Amino acid sequence: MTVTQQDFMMVWHRIMEEEELYTKPCPLCGGENTYVEDACKECNGDMCDYNVICDNPSCALIGPVRETPESAAEIWNDRSGFNKSQ
């Protein structure tokens, strides 16, 4: 059986939902549907970076990219990293 990238992403998203990190509402629109996502769309699971996304289609703010899901959620919640590089 061959595992495709789509299979991997479905499993990864299921794991992230189970271990969902707390993220504050969007600082731009106030939307409460925000979540951590992998920032590299073409990764194979190695060396991924992460950021927080606002799921409001009229906003879609993307937080700063960080090396771990926890640090992406932390910088989003802290709001200090939106204008800083890593």
N, C-alpha and C positions, 0 to 999 in steps of 0.2 A: 504494500500500500504506500502510495506516495503522498506526502503531506505538502499541500500547497501553501503559498503565502497567505491566501485567504483563510485557509483552515487555521493557520497559526494566529492570525489576527482575531478570528472569532474566539478562539480559546483565550487569547490574551485579554480581550475585552471582557469575557466572562470572569476571568480572575480579577481584573480591576474592579468590576462591579461588586464582587464578593468582598474585596478588600478596599472598598471605596474610601478614599481619603476625604476628610472634611475640607470643603472649599467655601469661602465666603461668597456672598452674591457679587455679581459683576460690579466693579467700581464705575463703569461707564453708564450702564442702563439699569442697574439694580436687579437684573434678572437673577433668579435663584437657581436656575439649572446650569450649573457650572461643574466641570469635571476635568480630571487629569487625563491627558492623552499622550501617546508617544508622538514626538515631534518629527520623527523621520518616517515618512510614509512608505519608503521602500526598504526598510531594514529587515533583517532576517532574525531579529531578536538579540543580536549582539551589538553592544555599544549604542543602544538607543538613548536619545535624549527625550525629555518630557516637558510639557507645558500644560497650563490650564486653559480651557476653552469655555467661552460663554456660548450656550446653545441657542440663544435668541437669534433667529435668522436676520433680524434687522440690526443686530449689533455685531455678533461674532467676534468679540474681542479675544485676542490670543495673548496669553501671558508670556513672560520671559522664559526662555529655554534653559533647563537645568539638567543635571546628570541623573537625578533620581526623581521618582514620582513624589517622594516626601519633600524634597527641596523645592520642587515646582509648586506644590501646594503651599508650602511655607512662604515662599516669596509672593505668591498671589494673595495670601491672607494678610501678610505683613504690609503689602503695597509699596514697599521700599525699593523694589528692584525694577519698576516699570521703566525707568529712564537710565538704568545702569547696565553696563555690560557685565559679563560673568567675571 
